[in-house]
Structure formats: C-alpha cells, structure tokens
C-alpha cells in the first residue's frame, strides 16, 4: 500500500513547537498578563472581605441603635460623595460603564486613566466598601469590574503595545465578574456579550486564561461553592407555567423601569431634583442617604446593603422580609445610585428580582415552587436592567447551582431583556456614551 505523502500545508509539530519556545518575549508577555490576572483576582477577593466586614459593622450598629442611622447614613453618604468628587470622580457609580467607555474608540487615550487605572481601582475598593459601611443599597460586583480592569490596564507599563489595551481591559473587566461571583463561565460570557462584541483571535485565548485564573483566586479563597447554595427544584408541570410567566413579566417590566430611571437620573435628567443635584451634589447626597435610612428602618433593615442575606433567606424558605420589600429596595437602590456614590447594582438587582419571585410564589400559594420562581425573578430582573440576558442567566445559574433550570432561566432572561429593550436603551451603553461625550473636545 503506498505511503501517504504529507500535505504541503499540514502543520509540522516539531517545527511549530520550536518556534513557540524560541519566542521568549511572547512567553514573558503571557506570564505578565497572567500575573496581573492573578493580582486582579486577589484584589477582588480582598475587596470582598473588606466589603463584608464593613457591612457586618453596619449591621452591628443597626442592632445597637437603629435610630442613629438617620444621622449616620446621610453623613456617610455626603462624605463619600465629597471624597469621590474631590479625589476620584471616575470611581463614581457602578464601574461597568467606565470600563465600556474606556473601550470606546472615541475615548481620547489621555482620558482613559480617569476611568480605569490603579489609583481608581484603589479608590473604588475603599469608597464602595464605605458605602456598605453606611448601609447604602449597593453591591461590589460591578465595582469589581472596574477594579480588575484598572489593575490589568497597569500591565501596559511592562507590555507596551504588544498586547492591545482593549484586550487587557476586556480581560480585567470579565475577570472582575468571574472573581466577584465565583463564576468563571459568567465572566467569559460577560466579556463577549457586554464588554466586547468581537474578540481578536490572537488574544482571545489569553483573555479567557486570565478570566479563569482570576476566578480561581476566588475559588481558592472561598471554596468551589455556589454563592446562594443549591436550590431544590420540584418536577415542573404545566401548573408552574402561569406563575413562571407572571414572575418573568413583572420582573421584566420592573427591571426596564429601573434601567430607565437610572439612565435618566445619571445623565442629567430628573427635572428639579436633577437640577438640585447639579447645584448642590453633597447636600443632595445627604438627602438621598436620609431617605435610604428611612426606607431601611421601614423594611426592618432588609433594604440596607446588597440584599444577599435576604436572597439566601428567601431561597431557604426562612424569609422575614416585609411585604413591601420590593418597592422599598427598588427605591433605595435607585436613590443610592443617584446620590453619586461608588457602588454597583448587580447584587441589589438580584435581591429585587428574588423578592418579585417570592411574592409571586406567595400569590400562587405554592411554597414548593418558591425557589424556582425566585431564581426566575433574579435572572429576569437582572437581564432587564443590564439587557445582557446570557450573562444574567449564567450568573444566576452558577450562583444557585441551578443547572436543572437552564432552559427556564434562559427563557426568562431573554423574555425580560426583550421587554426592557422595548422600554429603554441599554443602561450601561447609555451611561458609557454619556461619559465618552463628556471627554470629547467641544466642536468648532
């Protein structure tokens, strides 16, 4: 039998291996990127521990003298906004729009450090933790995106232009999601869906490796555990269809309204209140802090902070959240974001969505369906707010170990995102465009 001649374009294994190993500069650059990815993951782990300690202190203060929060929360909010505006204005808000703005080709290169840098990352960690110390309705997941992106951007000092800054920022932002949620798969999807519609083939592998490595830092610190534990989903029959659709519809409408309010508030709208915020930002922040404190007292403390504890209790069927938890948390999160403090909306959005699912379960009179409806509400509300349905359903799936609900979570996220798109433009894209426009030189 005649021997097969090698095809002229067939790869030569040994030759390619020698070429790879001979390029020491490339391997050094890869090592630098992965080292910075590990540092970004560790920074998010440290941020998580600091944020949890800060909110634990607030909870102790709340238990000791809750009425003093009517003074503590407004003063802290005003102080945080003053520090942010004075020393790190780019740290205000979620952090995800800042990273998207830094990725925008219209962003002047000299303006990028205002949104992503090592200095901004440090300020974000401290000021976002201070927001939890004040009891504000903020999360650390969105800020983790900006923290990790700022650390990865610093790698340019060693890499020059050999690795595009676009790739470093995408890797950093997605690594922040992976480490914050202990969900590497969500980080990869977030990189594709929210941060970059098109990854360069020559850097995509390195980006994914950086995301996974940052996620491993969180796994090594907190264990390979689901954030909200494991939900027990009963056999879903047609009886569950109506409650599931209702939870998704309500969460989609509420999430779209929430995104619309935030976009209007944070881009200079809001009528007289918006004008008051522009003229007296510190006083406005104090007023927002006072209302958040009042809402927290009305909710028995459940609307303070990120809301993760309330979600865990609802999933466990041990929730003591008040009947008005959803509107109270909704308003508290909106006002917190409007005040101008650094802080994210991911975790508060998950808690609002969980509350919607919990309320629908109570209306349906089915405690067995409650965990499934809570998970659907979380995925739907987050998808409606972010208009990133793939990221939203994967985050919820990984946080509750809800692999048995993959199709249900995906359908809820897609439907809710569609509802939101009929109501408003994508929130993060709108805020990023507003930031980029503010950095352009005036025409003429």
MOTAWO-V545757 format. One record per residue. RES is the residue in one letter. D_CENTER is the distance of its C-alpha to the mean C-alpha in whole Angstrom. Layout:
# MOTAWO-V545757
RES,D_CENTER
RES,D_CENTER
This chain:
# MOTAWO-V545757
X,62
X,61
X,58
X,55
X,55
X,51
X,49
X,49
X,46
X,45
X,43
X,45
X,43
X,44
X,44
X,41
X,40
X,42
X,41
X,37
X,39
X,41
X,38
X,37
X,35
X,32
X,32
X,31
X,29
X,27
X,27
X,26
X,23
X,22
X,23
X,21
X,18
X,19
X,19
X,15
X,15
X,17
X,16
X,12
X,15
X,17
X,14
X,13
X,17
X,17
X,15
X,16
X,20
X,19
X,18
X,21
X,23
X,22
X,23
X,26
X,27
X,26
X,29
X,31
X,31
X,29
X,31
X,30
X,27
X,28
X,29
X,26
X,23
X,25
X,26
X,23
X,21
X,24
X,24
X,20
X,20
X,24
X,23
X,20
X,22
X,25
X,23
X,20
X,19
X,17
X,14
X,14
X,11
X,7
X,8
X,7
X,10
X,12
X,12
X,13
X,16
X,17
X,17
X,19
X,23
X,24
X,22
X,25
X,25
X,26
X,23
X,20
X,21
X,20
X,16
X,16
X,18
X,19
X,20
X,17
X,15
X,17
X,17
X,13
X,14
X,17
X,16
X,13
X,15
X,18
X,16
X,15
X,19
X,20
X,18
X,16
X,14
X,10
X,8
X,7
X,4
X,3
X,7
X,7
X,7
X,10
X,12
X,12
X,13
X,15
X,17
X,18
X,19
X,21
X,23
X,25
X,27
X,29
X,28
X,29
X,29
X,29
X,26
X,24
X,21
X,19
X,19
X,18
X,15
X,14
X,15
X,13
X,10
X,10
X,11
X,9
X,7
X,10
X,11
X,8
X,9
X,12
X,12
X,14
X,14
X,11
X,10
X,14
X,13
X,10
X,12
X,15
X,13
X,11
X,12
X,16
X,18
X,21
X,21
X,24
X,26
X,27
X,24
X,22
X,23
X,22
X,19
X,18
X,20
X,18
X,15
X,17
X,19
X,16
X,15
X,18
X,18
X,16
X,18
X,21
X,20
X,19
X,21
X,20
X,19
X,17
X,14
X,16
X,19
X,21
X,22
X,26
X,26
X,30
X,32
X,30
X,33
X,34
X,33
X,30
X,29
X,30
X,27
X,25
X,25
X,25
X,22
X,20
X,22
X,22
X,18
X,18
X,20
X,18
X,15
X,17
X,18
X,15
X,14
X,17
X,18
X,15
X,16
X,20
X,19
X,17
X,20
X,23
X,23
X,24
X,28
X,30
X,27
X,25
X,28
X,28
X,25
X,26
X,29
X,28
X,25
X,25
X,27
X,25
X,22
X,25
X,26
X,22
X,22
X,25
X,24
X,21
X,23
X,26
X,23
X,22
X,26
X,27
X,24
X,26
X,23
X,20
X,18
X,18
X,15
X,11
X,14
X,13
X,17
X,18
X,16
X,18
X,21
X,21
X,21
X,24
X,26
X,26
X,24
X,26
X,24
X,26
X,26
X,25
X,21
X,19
X,21
X,21
X,17
X,16
X,19
X,17
X,14
X,15
X,18
X,15
X,13
X,17
X,18
X,17
X,15
X,12
X,9
X,6
X,6
X,4
X,7
X,10
X,9
X,10
X,13
X,14
X,15
X,16
X,19
X,20
X,20
X,22
X,24
X,25
X,26
X,29
X,30
X,31
X,32
X,31
X,30
X,30
X,27
X,25
X,22
X,22
X,22
X,19
X,17
X,18
X,17
X,13
X,13
X,15
X,13
X,10
X,12
X,14
X,11
X,9
X,13
X,11
X,13
X,14
X,10
X,10
X,13
X,13
X,10
X,12
X,15
X,14
X,13
X,17
X,19
X,19
X,21
X,24
X,22
X,21
X,23
X,22
X,18
X,18
X,21
X,19
X,16
X,18
X,20
X,18
X,16
X,20
X,21
X,18
X,19
X,23
X,21
X,19
X,18
X,14
X,12
X,11
X,14
X,16
X,14
X,15
X,18
X,19
X,18
X,20
X,23
X,23
X,24
X,27
X,30
X,32
X,34
X,38
